[in-house]
Amino acid sequence: MNDNLSFSVFREIINSSSIDQVKIEKNDLIILASDGLWDVLKGEELHQIIERNQNQVNSKPPFFISY
């Protein structure tokens, strides 16, 4: 892929992206994931994963739970 095409694809991705701002508070749990997560997991399944890994959630951040 040449540089011009690569930049064009990158620019299209940036232009179609959105940025959201939310207020977070101490002890909030933030899940960073692509929209593909919801293709394979339901909310209740994610909740179960978090519960199974509660010791990591309560540890000093940052912490990571891999699926």
C-alpha angles and dihedrals in degrees: 000000000000123000095253092053092045091052091047092053091045092050091050091053092050093047092051094047126097132211121211127191123208131175113244128195135200112291094019114142115227120197115199111196142135121253086259089076090072090051090066105024134050121214092255091053091052089049090054091050090052092048091050089053097041092128089063092044090055094047124097109286143281098064131156132208114195121203 
